[in-house]
């Protein structure tokens, strides 16, 4: 396995022959599962020809060192498990010193992780707001293997944006300062830990790049255009419909566009087994449009026990409610439909959904 050191600048596959750039900012050497922390740079690079290691063996791939070393930070923190690291196919291109600014995202992540542990009651709050090292290591490992399903540091970003606004009101920038202010925006830190390849994890965070401050970045433009590749989406959906359930994971990389096109295959004539597969991918995607399709499917098919898609609709809806505590509007407005579910085989699903709602209340 690649031995990473803070300061390493690495590349990772995105799609085809395109690669992203990341800076290793910290490595948590934990007892059960090391965690690797990266800052994502605003660059999409290609491979260069040639290159050998010190023993004359061909390198797996080579990149332009200047292009990699000059790429500015765009997203200041994302964390991977050891399994995610092994799946990432990273190549160290060069290195540089890790600055205090580089560590800002990692430290914010630590603070958010600590606050979340205190909120959930799995850790005692410290008077000095500084967690015990051994106790906090357990909290870090508790989250290892979880894929990120929300951008939980957005409040931090909003605070920063608010501070910037306040500062601007106190002392407006001169035109020449605005014109030369080329530093890219930095995204909020994220609370979760990814157990998948770095490129896969990043592409699945497409919602981040839909925000105006990121959609114009080099990496943002690249990731956003993935969702516009209708031909690729249809090819993946065709494999899913043909029984390749692993294609569902690929489809999630296309975000809203992929889920919208997949949802269109939930017609009245779909077989229950296939409907189950499609609905599970929709729910797991976390996309708003997917919840809308699951909710409408429940409304159409989840009220008549004689409907061949009745069980599929109820189970998928309950699964979505269980994962989200019914927060998405498309699910929340249909919670009353659970009252009509009396089928004994579905009561456990309904119970799990209601427990999730009660825990959130």
LOLUMGU-119951 format. One record per residue (C-alpha): residue in three letters; x, y negated, z negated. Coordinates in nm, 4 decimals, padded with zeros to 6 digits. Example, Ala and Ser with C-alpha at 12.3 -4.5 7.8 and 13.67 -1.06 7.14 Angstrom:
// LOLUMGU-119951
ALA	01.2300	00.4500	-00.7800;
SER	01.3670	00.1060	-00.7140;
This chain:
// LOLUMGU-119951
UNK	00.0000	00.0000	00.0000;
UNK	00.1165	-00.3519	00.0789;
UNK	00.2962	-00.5097	-00.2168;
UNK	00.1691	-00.8666	-00.2317;
UNK	00.3267	-01.1560	-00.4185;
UNK	00.1680	-01.4946	-00.4908;
UNK	00.2754	-01.7283	-00.2148;
UNK	00.2538	-01.4705	00.0647;
UNK	00.0786	-01.6020	00.3748;
UNK	-00.1035	-01.3127	00.5392;
UNK	-00.3208	-01.2523	00.8415;
UNK	-00.6267	-01.0269	00.8495;
UNK	-00.8471	-00.8970	01.1341;
UNK	-01.1695	-01.0788	01.2134;
UNK	-01.2989	-00.9419	01.5429;
UNK	-01.1099	-00.8062	01.8419;
UNK	-00.7663	-00.9662	01.8691;
UNK	-00.8551	-01.2626	01.6452;
UNK	-00.7123	-01.2957	01.2942;
UNK	-00.7710	-01.5141	00.9931;
UNK	-00.5047	-01.6573	00.7623;
UNK	-00.4996	-01.6382	00.3825;
UNK	-00.2680	-01.7396	00.0991;
UNK	-00.2177	-01.5010	-00.1939;
UNK	-00.2664	-01.7240	-00.4990;
UNK	-00.2706	-01.4686	-00.7811;
UNK	-00.2717	-01.0951	-00.8564;
UNK	-00.4452	-00.9603	-01.1684;
UNK	-00.2641	-00.6438	-01.2758;
UNK	-00.5462	-00.4660	-01.4610;
UNK	-00.5588	-00.1184	-01.6106;
UNK	-00.8326	00.0256	-01.3876;
UNK	-00.8408	-00.1853	-01.0749;
UNK	-00.6067	-00.4669	-00.9730;
UNK	-00.7713	-00.7799	-00.8366;
UNK	-00.6199	-00.9853	-00.5556;
UNK	-00.7034	-01.3533	-00.5201;
UNK	-00.6774	-01.5440	-00.1924;
UNK	-00.7310	-01.8925	-00.0564;
UNK	-00.8651	-01.8830	00.3004;
UNK	-00.6975	-02.1145	00.5495;
UNK	-00.8647	-02.2916	00.8379;
UNK	-00.7138	-02.1033	01.1302;
UNK	-00.7971	-01.8305	01.3785;
UNK	-00.4748	-01.6932	01.5285;
UNK	-00.3783	-01.4439	01.7983;
UNK	-00.1072	-01.1822	01.8038;
UNK	00.2336	-01.2647	01.9490;
UNK	00.4294	-01.0198	02.1611;
UNK	00.7285	-00.8265	02.0329;
UNK	00.8885	-00.8093	01.6929;
UNK	01.0810	-00.5471	01.4963;
UNK	01.1570	-00.4945	01.1304;
UNK	01.5088	-00.4829	00.9859;
UNK	01.5403	-00.1171	01.0857;
UNK	01.4410	-00.1748	01.4472;
UNK	01.0906	-00.0269	01.4187;
UNK	00.8075	-00.2156	01.5916;
UNK	00.6018	-00.4330	01.3613;
UNK	00.2270	-00.3601	01.3514;
UNK	00.1568	-00.7094	01.4769;
UNK	00.3356	-01.0436	01.4956;
UNK	00.2017	-01.3980	01.4636;
UNK	00.3351	-01.7477	01.5246;
UNK	00.4918	-01.8444	01.1909;
UNK	00.4377	-02.2183	01.2400;
UNK	00.0694	-02.1696	01.3197;
UNK	00.0232	-01.9634	01.0048;
UNK	00.2324	-02.1783	00.7696;
UNK	00.0672	-02.5085	00.8669;
UNK	-00.2950	-02.3934	00.8384;
UNK	-00.4730	-02.5987	00.5665;
UNK	-00.6815	-02.4362	00.2926;
UNK	-01.0540	-02.4288	00.3696;
UNK	-01.2033	-02.1927	00.1078;
UNK	-01.0113	-02.2052	-00.2143;
UNK	-01.0938	-01.8643	-00.3603;
UNK	-01.2083	-01.5150	-00.2744;
UNK	-01.1254	-01.1984	-00.4713;
UNK	-01.0710	-00.8412	-00.3533;
UNK	-01.0433	-00.5097	-00.5332;
UNK	-00.7578	-00.2707	-00.4560;
UNK	-00.9911	-00.0789	-00.2252;
UNK	-01.0813	-00.4014	-00.0451;
UNK	-00.7137	-00.4843	-00.0088;
UNK	-00.6321	-00.1432	00.1386;
UNK	-00.9129	-00.1854	00.3916;
UNK	-00.7985	-00.5334	00.4964;
UNK	-00.5045	-00.4456	00.7264;
UNK	-00.3036	-00.7436	00.6042;
UNK	00.0319	-00.8484	00.7477;
UNK	00.2644	-01.0831	00.5586;
UNK	00.3874	-01.3452	00.8048;
UNK	00.5731	-01.5865	00.5774;
UNK	00.5510	-01.7333	00.2290;
UNK	00.5491	-02.0611	00.0425;
UNK	00.5314	-02.1864	-00.3131;
UNK	00.1910	-02.1669	-00.4840;
UNK	00.1037	-02.5136	-00.6123;
UNK	-00.1259	-02.6213	-00.8948;
UNK	-00.3815	-02.7273	-00.6341;
UNK	-00.3699	-02.3772	-00.4815;
UNK	-00.4664	-02.2280	-00.8190;
UNK	-00.7661	-02.4566	-00.8708;
UNK	-01.0119	-02.2126	-00.7129;
UNK	-00.8770	-01.9140	-00.9052;
UNK	-00.9011	-02.1001	-01.2356;
UNK	-01.2539	-02.2147	-01.1596;
UNK	-01.3406	-01.8505	-01.0815;
UNK	-01.1985	-01.7419	-01.4192;
UNK	-01.4052	-02.0063	-01.5961;
UNK	-01.7245	-01.9109	-01.4125;
UNK	-01.6610	-01.5434	-01.4823;
UNK	-01.6142	-01.6162	-01.8514;
UNK	-01.9290	-01.8311	-01.8702;
UNK	-02.1301	-01.5604	-01.6945;
UNK	-02.0040	-01.2956	-01.9384;
UNK	-02.1028	-01.5127	-02.2354;
UNK	-02.4452	-01.5813	-02.0832;
UNK	-02.5104	-01.2099	-02.0346;
UNK	-02.4003	-01.1349	-02.3908;
UNK	-02.1145	-00.9021	-02.2939;
UNK	-01.8564	-01.1350	-02.4466;
UNK	-01.8429	-01.3656	-02.7477;
UNK	-01.8123	-01.7369	-02.6861;
UNK	-01.4876	-01.8843	-02.8128;
UNK	-01.4806	-02.2134	-02.9995;
UNK	-01.1965	-02.3329	-02.7786;
UNK	-01.3719	-02.1921	-02.4662;
UNK	-01.0628	-01.9772	-02.4098;
UNK	-01.1419	-01.6025	-02.3928;
UNK	-00.9385	-01.3341	-02.5632;
UNK	-00.7055	-01.1817	-02.3008;
UNK	-00.7856	-00.8139	-02.3632;
UNK	-01.1584	-00.8759	-02.3928;
UNK	-01.1605	-01.0834	-02.0762;
UNK	-00.9669	-00.8182	-01.8816;
UNK	-01.2578	-00.5838	-01.9507;
UNK	-01.4986	-00.8424	-01.8100;
UNK	-01.2883	-00.8769	-01.4939;
UNK	-01.2781	-00.5015	-01.4430;
UNK	-01.6519	-00.4759	-01.5085;
UNK	-01.7128	-00.6691	-01.1871;
UNK	-01.4614	-00.4788	-00.9741;
UNK	-01.6223	-00.3063	-00.6805;
UNK	-01.9124	-00.5504	-00.6573;
UNK	-01.9640	-00.7181	-00.3244;
UNK	-02.0476	-01.0848	-00.3475;
UNK	-02.4181	-01.1471	-00.2919;
UNK	-02.4347	-01.5146	-00.3703;
UNK	-02.2196	-01.8267	-00.3709;
UNK	-02.2332	-01.8831	-00.7419;
UNK	-01.9937	-02.1746	-00.7634;
UNK	-02.2005	-02.4174	-00.5603;
UNK	-02.2731	-02.6236	-00.8730;
UNK	-01.9009	-02.6853	-00.8985;
UNK	-01.8908	-02.8072	-00.5402;
UNK	-02.1926	-03.0317	-00.5967;
UNK	-02.0239	-03.1825	-00.9013;
UNK	-01.7164	-03.2565	-00.6917;
UNK	-01.9250	-03.4090	-00.4160;
UNK	-02.1015	-03.6204	-00.6772;
UNK	-01.7698	-03.7339	-00.8197;
UNK	-01.6556	-03.8288	-00.4707;
UNK	-01.9760	-04.0270	-00.4187;
UNK	-01.9333	-04.2094	-00.7491;
UNK	-01.5770	-04.2955	-00.6629;
UNK	-01.6823	-04.4226	-00.3226;
UNK	-01.9410	-04.6518	-00.4835;
UNK	-01.6825	-04.7958	-00.7186;
UNK	-01.4187	-04.8539	-00.4537;
UNK	-01.5255	-04.8003	-00.0909;
UNK	-01.2633	-04.6638	00.1458;
UNK	-01.1215	-04.8912	00.4109;
UNK	-01.1838	-04.7923	00.7725;
UNK	-00.8199	-04.7034	00.8269;
UNK	-00.8269	-04.4726	00.5230;
UNK	-01.1322	-04.2915	00.6542;
UNK	-00.9754	-04.2537	00.9968;
UNK	-00.6608	-04.0920	00.8560;
UNK	-00.8365	-03.8737	00.5957;
UNK	-00.7931	-03.5444	00.7821;
UNK	-00.7849	-03.3084	00.4842;
UNK	-01.0481	-03.0359	00.5326;
UNK	-01.3283	-02.9793	00.2812;
UNK	-01.2818	-02.7042	00.0226;
UNK	-01.5631	-02.4632	-00.0505;
UNK	-01.6815	-02.3786	-00.3964;
UNK	-01.5265	-02.0833	-00.5712;
UNK	-01.7187	-01.7550	-00.5822;
UNK	-01.8038	-01.5439	-00.8853;
UNK	-01.8104	-01.1970	-00.7319;
UNK	-01.5416	-00.9509	-00.6274;
UNK	-01.5354	-00.7853	-00.2850;
UNK	-01.4773	-00.4153	-00.2334;
UNK	-01.4583	-00.4426	00.1469;
UNK	-01.1987	-00.5712	00.3919;
UNK	-01.1204	-00.9418	00.3669;
UNK	-01.2375	-01.0124	00.7218;
UNK	-01.5651	-00.8273	00.6661;
UNK	-01.6261	-01.0064	00.3346;
UNK	-01.5645	-01.3448	00.4950;
UNK	-01.7855	-01.2864	00.7981;
UNK	-02.0676	-01.1764	00.5692;
UNK	-02.0499	-01.5145	00.3988;
UNK	-02.1802	-01.6768	00.7162;
UNK	-02.4150	-01.8948	00.5108;
UNK	-02.1132	-02.0871	00.3795;
UNK	-02.0150	-02.1829	00.7327;
UNK	-02.3650	-02.2994	00.8197;
UNK	-02.3127	-02.5936	00.5850;
UNK	-02.2264	-02.9037	00.7911;
UNK	-01.8938	-02.9632	00.6159;
UNK	-01.7675	-02.6197	00.7257;
UNK	-01.9413	-02.5592	01.0573;
UNK	-01.6957	-02.7917	01.2308;
UNK	-01.3834	-02.6153	01.1033;
UNK	-01.1886	-02.3782	01.3288;
UNK	-01.2808	-02.0769	01.1188;
UNK	-01.6402	-02.1969	01.0818;
UNK	-01.6881	-02.2338	01.4572;
UNK	-01.5465	-01.8865	01.5138;
UNK	-01.7710	-01.7174	01.2575;
UNK	-02.0800	-01.9084	01.3665;
UNK	-02.0372	-01.7994	01.7284;
UNK	-02.0422	-01.4341	01.6208;
UNK	-02.4128	-01.4735	01.5497;
UNK	-02.4705	-01.5947	01.9065;
UNK	-02.3451	-01.2717	02.0660;
UNK	-02.6831	-01.1176	02.1461;
UNK	-02.5335	-00.8409	02.3588;
UNK	-02.3135	-00.7162	02.0758;
UNK	-02.6052	-00.7301	01.8320;
UNK	-02.8280	-00.5237	02.0610;
UNK	-02.5525	-00.2644	02.1058;
UNK	-02.5155	-00.2259	01.7285;
UNK	-02.8931	-00.2059	01.6804;
UNK	-02.9133	00.0625	01.9512;
UNK	-02.6634	00.2743	01.7557;
UNK	-02.8597	00.2202	01.4342;
UNK	-03.1844	00.3239	01.6018;
UNK	-03.0034	00.6299	01.7376;
UNK	-02.9158	00.7470	01.3864;
UNK	-02.5824	00.5747	01.3159;
UNK	-02.6700	00.4194	00.9799;
UNK	-02.3151	00.2843	00.9459;
UNK	-02.4031	00.0406	01.2241;
UNK	-02.6174	-00.1416	00.9695;
UNK	-02.3051	-00.2596	00.7887;
UNK	-02.1656	-00.3972	01.1162;
UNK	-02.4935	-00.5736	01.1860;
UNK	-02.4744	-00.7657	00.8583;
UNK	-02.1704	-00.9478	00.9973;
UNK	-02.4045	-01.1261	01.2409;
UNK	-02.6081	-01.2826	00.9636;
UNK	-02.9490	-01.4288	01.0377;
UNK	-02.9321	-01.3597	01.4111;
UNK	-02.8630	-00.9908	01.3532;
UNK	-03.1409	-00.9524	01.0976;
UNK	-03.3935	-01.1380	01.3105;
UNK	-03.3277	-00.9099	01.6068;
UNK	-03.3344	-00.5993	01.3850;
UNK	-03.6638	-00.7027	01.2259;
UNK	-03.8248	-00.7192	01.5680;
UNK	-03.7920	-00.3390	01.5898;
UNK	-04.0358	-00.2908	01.3004;
UNK	-04.3363	-00.2585	01.5261;
UNK	-04.6524	-00.0680	01.4353;
UNK	-04.5334	00.2410	01.6245;
UNK	-04.2034	00.2790	01.4386;
UNK	-04.1504	00.6140	01.2649;
UNK	-04.1479	00.5969	00.8817;
UNK	-03.7935	00.7397	00.8615;
UNK	-03.6598	00.4770	01.0992;
UNK	-03.8581	00.2048	00.9230;
UNK	-03.6882	00.3076	00.5972;
UNK	-03.3438	00.2650	00.7557;
UNK	-03.4265	-00.0721	00.9114;
UNK	-03.5836	-00.2075	00.5936;
UNK	-03.2877	-00.1028	00.3804;
UNK	-03.0460	-00.2901	00.6076;
UNK	-03.2716	-00.5965	00.5992;
UNK	-03.2873	-00.5981	00.2189;
UNK	-02.9134	-00.5368	00.1764;
UNK	-02.8297	-00.8252	00.4092;
UNK	-02.9627	-01.0867	00.1663;
UNK	-03.0713	-01.3079	00.4563;
UNK	-03.3796	-01.5258	00.4087;
UNK	-03.5205	-01.4144	00.7430;
UNK	-03.4830	-01.0521	00.6302;
UNK	-03.6834	-01.1135	00.3128;
UNK	-03.9505	-01.2796	00.5248;
UNK	-03.9735	-00.9678	00.7415;
UNK	-03.9837	-00.7350	00.4395;
UNK	-04.2546	-00.9486	00.2799;
UNK	-04.4699	-00.9595	00.5918;
UNK	-04.4216	-00.5842	00.6397;
UNK	-04.5502	-00.5287	00.2853;
UNK	-04.8514	-00.7486	00.3534;
UNK	-04.9321	-00.5633	00.6749;
UNK	-04.8635	-00.2044	00.5721;
UNK	-04.8428	-00.1973	00.1914;
UNK	-05.2105	-00.2297	00.1069;
UNK	-05.3632	00.0740	00.2805;
UNK	-05.2633	00.4166	00.1453;
UNK	-05.3689	00.5762	00.4750;
UNK	-05.1195	00.3654	00.6709;
UNK	-04.8266	00.5919	00.7759;
UNK	-04.5884	00.3052	00.6897;
UNK	-04.7449	00.2422	00.3471;
UNK	-04.4734	00.4104	00.1396;
UNK	-04.1948	00.2533	00.3473;
UNK	-04.3416	-00.0938	00.2984;
UNK	-04.3925	-00.0578	-00.0770;
UNK	-04.0501	00.0948	-00.1459;
UNK	-03.8640	-00.1675	00.0572;
UNK	-04.0565	-00.4525	-00.1027;
UNK	-03.9969	-00.3182	-00.4541;
UNK	-03.6264	-00.2678	-00.3746;
UNK	-03.5993	-00.6280	-00.2561;
UNK	-03.7770	-00.7569	-00.5675;
UNK	-03.5530	-00.5445	-00.7890;
UNK	-03.2374	-00.6899	-00.6283;
UNK	-03.3549	-01.0512	-00.6269;
UNK	-03.5968	-01.0665	-00.9233;
UNK	-03.8522	-01.1814	-00.6678;
UNK	-03.6904	-01.5227	-00.6215;
UNK	-03.7050	-01.5511	-00.2390;
UNK	-04.0264	-01.7328	-00.1497;
UNK	-04.1311	-01.4653	00.1003;
UNK	-04.1261	-01.2093	-00.1820;
UNK	-04.2601	-01.4307	-00.4589;
UNK	-04.5797	-01.5208	-00.2740;
UNK	-04.6657	-01.1512	-00.2337;
UNK	-04.5980	-01.0242	-00.5861;
UNK	-04.9710	-00.9832	-00.6428;
UNK	-04.9716	-00.6982	-00.3902;
UNK	-04.7970	-00.4781	-00.6473;
UNK	-05.1214	-00.4642	-00.8464;
UNK	-05.2858	-00.2605	-00.5718;
UNK	-05.0179	00.0117	-00.5679;
UNK	-05.1637	00.3189	-00.7421;
UNK	-04.9861	00.6014	-00.5587;
UNK	-04.8105	00.8183	-00.8208;
UNK	-04.5014	00.8651	-00.6012;
UNK	-04.4495	00.4891	-00.5835;
UNK	-04.5125	00.3932	-00.9459;
UNK	-04.1432	00.4239	-01.0397;
UNK	-04.0561	00.1772	-00.7613;
UNK	-04.3195	-00.0660	-00.8862;
UNK	-04.1974	-00.0249	-01.2436;
UNK	-03.8377	-00.1068	-01.1421;
UNK	-03.9553	-00.4189	-00.9608;
UNK	-04.1571	-00.5354	-01.2612;
UNK	-03.8651	-00.4727	-01.4963;
UNK	-03.6457	-00.6920	-01.2776;
UNK	-03.9093	-00.9653	-01.2935;
UNK	-03.9339	-00.9334	-01.6722;
UNK	-03.5547	-00.9490	-01.7164;
UNK	-03.5411	-01.2706	-01.5196;
UNK	-03.8317	-01.4315	-01.7067;
